[in-house]
């Protein structure tokens, strides 16, 4: 079965601290992976997308994510969290 898992319901960090949001997937081949952000009362906004090639993907707003095939993970990171980063985050996969 194909699936994406975000093991943490909520992550709390102080402003200026590193931010890390975990995402793991289950899929036999190399998937296309996405991270989205959703601010209150707004729609989803794409932060970044992994297709192939360089495993480190840089996105908007200072976010980046690293694709790790052996750990089947695609964790989202930011060096310094800001108050404006308070939002919902969604990891998604296209397993065509």
TIRO-2110 file (N, C-alpha, C; in Angstrom, 1 decimal):
// TIRO-2110
0.8, -1.2, 0.0, N, 1, A
0.0, 0.0, 0.0, CA, 1, A
0.9, 1.3, 0.0, C, 1, A
0.4, 2.3, -0.6, N, 2, A
1.1, 3.6, -0.7, CA, 2, A
0.6, 4.5, 0.4, C, 2, A
1.5, 5.1, 1.1, N, 3, A
1.0, 6.0, 2.2, CA, 3, A
2.1, 7.0, 2.6, C, 3, A
1.6, 8.1, 3.2, N, 4, A
2.4, 9.1, 3.7, CA, 4, A
2.1, 9.3, 5.2, C, 4, A
3.1, 9.4, 6.1, N, 5, A
2.8, 9.6, 7.5, CA, 5, A
3.5, 10.8, 8.1, C, 5, A
2.8, 11.6, 8.8, N, 6, A
3.4, 12.6, 9.6, CA, 6, A
3.2, 12.2, 11.1, C, 6, A
4.2, 11.8, 11.7, N, 7, A
4.1, 11.2, 13.0, CA, 7, A
3.7, 12.1, 14.2, C, 7, A
4.0, 13.4, 14.0, N, 8, A
3.7, 14.4, 15.0, CA, 8, A
2.4, 15.2, 14.7, C, 8, A
1.5, 15.2, 15.6, N, 9, A
0.3, 16.0, 15.4, CA, 9, A
0.6, 17.5, 15.5, C, 9, A
1.5, 17.9, 16.4, N, 10, A
1.9, 19.3, 16.7, CA, 10, A
3.3, 19.4, 17.1, C, 10, A
4.0, 20.4, 16.6, N, 11, A
5.4, 20.7, 16.9, CA, 11, A
5.4, 22.1, 17.4, C, 11, A
6.0, 22.3, 18.6, N, 12, A
6.2, 23.6, 19.1, CA, 12, A
7.7, 24.0, 19.2, C, 12, A
8.0, 25.1, 18.7, N, 13, A
9.4, 25.6, 18.8, CA, 13, A
9.4, 27.1, 19.1, C, 13, A
10.5, 27.6, 19.7, N, 14, A
10.6, 29.0, 20.0, CA, 14, A
11.1, 29.8, 18.8, C, 14, A
10.7, 31.0, 18.7, N, 15, A
11.2, 31.8, 17.6, CA, 15, A
12.7, 31.9, 17.5, C, 15, A
13.2, 31.6, 16.4, N, 16, A
14.7, 31.6, 16.2, CA, 16, A
15.3, 30.2, 16.3, C, 16, A
14.6, 29.3, 16.8, N, 17, A
15.1, 27.9, 16.9, CA, 17, A
14.9, 27.2, 15.6, C, 17, A
15.7, 26.1, 15.4, N, 18, A
15.4, 25.3, 14.2, CA, 18, A
14.1, 24.6, 14.2, C, 18, A
13.5, 24.4, 13.1, N, 19, A
12.2, 23.8, 12.9, CA, 19, A
12.4, 22.5, 12.1, C, 19, A
11.8, 21.4, 12.5, N, 20, A
11.8, 20.2, 11.8, CA, 20, A
10.5, 19.5, 11.9, C, 20, A
9.9, 19.2, 10.7, N, 21, A
8.7, 18.5, 10.6, CA, 21, A
8.9, 17.2, 9.9, C, 21, A
8.5, 16.1, 10.5, N, 22, A
8.9, 14.7, 9.9, CA, 22, A
7.8, 14.2, 9.0, C, 22, A
8.2, 13.5, 7.9, N, 23, A
7.4, 12.9, 7.0, CA, 23, A
8.0, 11.6, 6.5, C, 23, A
7.3, 10.5, 6.6, N, 24, A
7.8, 9.3, 6.0, CA, 24, A
6.8, 8.7, 5.0, C, 24, A
7.2, 7.9, 4.1, N, 25, A
6.3, 7.4, 3.0, CA, 25, A
6.6, 5.9, 2.8, C, 25, A
5.6, 5.3, 2.2, N, 26, A
5.7, 3.9, 1.9, CA, 26, A
5.3, 3.8, 0.4, C, 26, A
6.4, 3.4, -0.4, N, 27, A
6.2, 3.3, -1.8, CA, 27, A
7.4, 2.6, -2.4, C, 27, A
7.2, 1.7, -3.3, N, 28, A
8.3, 0.8, -3.8, CA, 28, A
9.3, 1.6, -4.7, C, 28, A
8.8, 2.6, -5.5, N, 29, A
9.6, 3.3, -6.4, CA, 29, A
10.0, 4.7, -5.8, C, 29, A
10.5, 5.5, -6.6, N, 30, A
10.8, 6.9, -6.2, CA, 30, A
9.6, 7.8, -6.4, C, 30, A
9.0, 8.3, -5.4, N, 31, A
7.8, 9.1, -5.6, CA, 31, A
8.1, 10.5, -5.8, C, 31, A
7.1, 11.3, -6.2, N, 32, A
7.1, 12.7, -6.2, CA, 32, A
6.5, 13.1, -4.8, C, 32, A
7.2, 14.0, -4.1, N, 33, A
6.8, 14.4, -2.8, CA, 33, A
6.6, 15.9, -2.7, C, 33, A
5.7, 16.3, -1.8, N, 34, A
5.4, 17.7, -1.7, CA, 34, A
5.3, 18.1, -0.2, C, 34, A
5.6, 19.3, 0.1, N, 35, A
5.2, 19.9, 1.4, CA, 35, A
4.3, 21.1, 1.1, C, 35, A
3.2, 21.2, 1.8, N, 36, A
2.3, 22.4, 1.7, CA, 36, A
2.2, 23.0, 3.1, C, 36, A
1.9, 24.3, 3.0, N, 37, A
1.6, 25.1, 4.3, CA, 37, A
0.1, 25.6, 4.1, C, 37, A
-0.6, 25.7, 5.2, N, 38, A
-1.9, 26.3, 5.2, CA, 38, A
-2.1, 27.2, 6.4, C, 38, A
-2.2, 28.5, 6.1, N, 39, A
-2.4, 29.5, 7.1, CA, 39, A
-3.9, 29.5, 7.5, C, 39, A
-4.3, 30.0, 8.7, N, 40, A
-5.7, 30.0, 9.1, CA, 40, A
-6.6, 30.7, 8.0, C, 40, A
-7.7, 30.1, 7.7, N, 41, A
-8.7, 30.6, 6.8, CA, 41, A
-8.1, 30.9, 5.4, C, 41, A
-7.1, 30.1, 5.0, N, 42, A
-6.5, 30.2, 3.7, CA, 42, A
-6.4, 28.8, 3.1, C, 42, A
-6.1, 28.7, 1.8, N, 43, A
-6.0, 27.5, 1.1, CA, 43, A
-4.5, 27.0, 1.2, C, 43, A
-4.3, 25.8, 0.7, N, 44, A
-2.9, 25.2, 0.7, CA, 44, A
-2.0, 26.0, -0.2, C, 44, A
-0.7, 26.2, 0.3, N, 45, A
0.3, 26.8, -0.5, CA, 45, A
1.5, 25.9, -0.6, C, 45, A
2.0, 25.6, -1.8, N, 46, A
3.1, 24.7, -2.0, CA, 46, A
4.4, 25.4, -1.5, C, 46, A
5.0, 24.6, -0.6, N, 47, A
6.3, 25.1, -0.1, CA, 47, A
7.5, 24.5, -1.0, C, 47, A
7.4, 23.3, -1.3, N, 48, A
8.5, 22.7, -2.1, CA, 48, A
8.0, 21.3, -2.7, C, 48, A
8.8, 20.8, -3.6, N, 49, A
8.4, 19.6, -4.3, CA, 49, A
9.7, 18.8, -4.7, C, 49, A
9.7, 17.5, -4.5, N, 50, A
10.8, 16.7, -4.9, CA, 50, A
10.3, 15.8, -6.0, C, 50, A
11.1, 15.8, -7.1, N, 51, A
10.8, 14.8, -8.2, CA, 51, A
11.9, 13.8, -8.4, C, 51, A
13.1, 14.3, -8.6, N, 52, A
14.3, 13.4, -8.8, CA, 52, A
15.5, 14.3, -8.7, C, 52, A
16.7, 13.7, -8.8, N, 53, A
17.9, 14.4, -8.8, CA, 53, A
18.4, 14.8, -7.4, C, 53, A
18.7, 16.0, -7.2, N, 54, A
19.3, 16.5, -6.0, CA, 54, A
18.3, 16.2, -4.8, C, 54, A
18.8, 15.5, -3.8, N, 55, A
18.0, 15.1, -2.7, CA, 55, A
17.6, 16.2, -1.8, C, 55, A
18.4, 17.3, -1.8, N, 56, A
18.0, 18.5, -1.0, CA, 56, A
17.3, 19.5, -1.8, C, 56, A
16.0, 19.7, -1.4, N, 57, A
15.1, 20.6, -2.1, CA, 57, A
15.0, 21.9, -1.3, C, 57, A
15.2, 23.0, -1.9, N, 58, A
15.0, 24.3, -1.3, CA, 58, A
13.7, 24.9, -1.8, C, 58, A
12.9, 25.4, -0.8, N, 59, A
11.6, 25.9, -1.2, CA, 59, A
11.5, 27.4, -0.8, C, 59, A
10.3, 27.8, -0.7, N, 60, A
10.0, 29.2, -0.4, CA, 60, A
10.1, 29.4, 1.1, C, 60, A
10.1, 30.7, 1.6, N, 61, A
10.1, 31.1, 3.0, CA, 61, A
11.2, 30.5, 3.8, C, 61, A
12.3, 30.1, 3.1, N, 62, A
13.5, 29.6, 3.9, CA, 62, A
13.4, 28.1, 4.2, C, 62, A
12.4, 27.4, 3.7, N, 63, A
12.2, 26.0, 4.0, CA, 63, A
13.0, 25.1, 3.1, C, 63, A
13.4, 24.0, 3.5, N, 64, A
14.1, 23.0, 2.7, CA, 64, A
13.7, 21.6, 3.2, C, 64, A
13.8, 20.6, 2.3, N, 65, A
13.5, 19.2, 2.7, CA, 65, A
14.5, 18.3, 2.1, C, 65, A
14.8, 17.2, 2.7, N, 66, A
15.8, 16.3, 2.2, CA, 66, A
15.1, 14.9, 2.0, C, 66, A
15.2, 14.5, 0.7, N, 67, A
14.7, 13.1, 0.4, CA, 67, A
15.7, 12.1, 0.7, C, 67, A
15.3, 11.1, 1.5, N, 68, A
16.2, 10.0, 2.0, CA, 68, A
15.5, 8.7, 1.6, C, 68, A
16.1, 8.1, 0.5, N, 69, A
15.4, 6.9, 0.0, CA, 69, A
15.6, 5.7, 1.0, C, 69, A
16.7, 5.6, 1.6, N, 70, A
16.9, 4.4, 2.5, CA, 70, A
16.0, 4.5, 3.7, C, 70, A
15.8, 5.7, 4.2, N, 71, A
14.9, 5.9, 5.4, CA, 71, A
13.4, 6.2, 5.0, C, 71, A
13.2, 6.3, 3.7, N, 72, A
11.9, 6.6, 3.1, CA, 72, A
11.3, 7.8, 3.8, C, 72, A
12.1, 8.9, 3.9, N, 73, A
11.7, 10.1, 4.6, CA, 73, A
11.9, 11.3, 3.7, C, 73, A
11.1, 12.4, 4.1, N, 74, A
11.2, 13.7, 3.4, CA, 74, A
10.9, 14.7, 4.5, C, 74, A
11.8, 14.9, 5.4, N, 75, A
11.6, 15.8, 6.5, CA, 75, A
11.8, 17.3, 6.1, C, 75, A
10.9, 18.1, 6.6, N, 76, A
10.9, 19.6, 6.3, CA, 76, A
11.7, 20.3, 7.4, C, 76, A
12.6, 21.2, 7.0, N, 77, A
13.4, 21.9, 7.9, CA, 77, A
13.5, 23.4, 7.6, C, 77, A
13.7, 24.2, 8.7, N, 78, A
14.0, 25.6, 8.6, CA, 78, A
15.0, 25.9, 9.7, C, 78, A
16.0, 26.7, 9.3, N, 79, A
17.1, 27.0, 10.3, CA, 79, A
16.6, 27.8, 11.4, C, 79, A
15.7, 28.8, 11.2, N, 80, A
15.3, 29.7, 12.2, CA, 80, A
13.8, 29.9, 12.1, C, 80, A
13.0, 29.4, 13.0, N, 81, A
11.6, 29.6, 12.9, CA, 81, A
11.2, 31.0, 13.2, C, 81, A
10.1, 31.4, 12.6, N, 82, A
9.5, 32.7, 12.8, CA, 82, A
8.1, 32.6, 13.3, C, 82, A
7.6, 33.6, 13.9, N, 83, A
6.2, 33.6, 14.4, CA, 83, A
5.2, 33.3, 13.2, C, 83, A
5.6, 33.9, 12.0, N, 84, A
4.7, 33.7, 10.9, CA, 84, A
4.7, 32.3, 10.3, C, 84, A
5.5, 31.4, 10.9, N, 85, A
5.5, 30.0, 10.4, CA, 85, A
4.5, 29.2, 11.1, C, 85, A
3.8, 29.8, 12.1, N, 86, A
2.7, 29.1, 12.8, CA, 86, A
1.5, 28.8, 11.8, C, 86, A
1.4, 27.5, 11.5, N, 87, A
0.4, 27.1, 10.5, CA, 87, A
0.3, 25.6, 10.5, C, 87, A
-0.6, 25.1, 9.6, N, 88, A
-0.6, 23.6, 9.4, CA, 88, A
0.2, 23.3, 8.2, C, 88, A
0.9, 22.1, 8.4, N, 89, A
1.8, 21.6, 7.3, CA, 89, A
1.4, 20.3, 6.9, C, 89, A
1.4, 20.0, 5.6, N, 90, A
1.0, 18.8, 5.0, CA, 90, A
2.1, 18.2, 4.0, C, 90, A
2.4, 17.0, 4.3, N, 91, A
3.3, 16.2, 3.4, CA, 91, A
2.4, 15.4, 2.5, C, 91, A
2.7, 15.4, 1.2, N, 92, A
1.9, 14.6, 0.2, CA, 92, A
2.8, 13.9, -0.8, C, 92, A
2.2, 12.9, -1.4, N, 93, A
2.9, 12.1, -2.4, CA, 93, A
2.1, 11.8, -3.6, C, 93, A
2.8, 11.9, -4.7, N, 94, A
2.2, 11.4, -6.0, CA, 94, A
2.9, 10.2, -6.4, C, 94, A
2.2, 9.1, -6.3, N, 95, A
2.9, 7.8, -6.6, CA, 95, A
2.4, 7.1, -7.9, C, 95, A
2.4, 7.9, -9.0, N, 96, A
2.0, 7.4, -10.3, CA, 96, A
3.1, 6.5, -10.8, C, 96, A
END
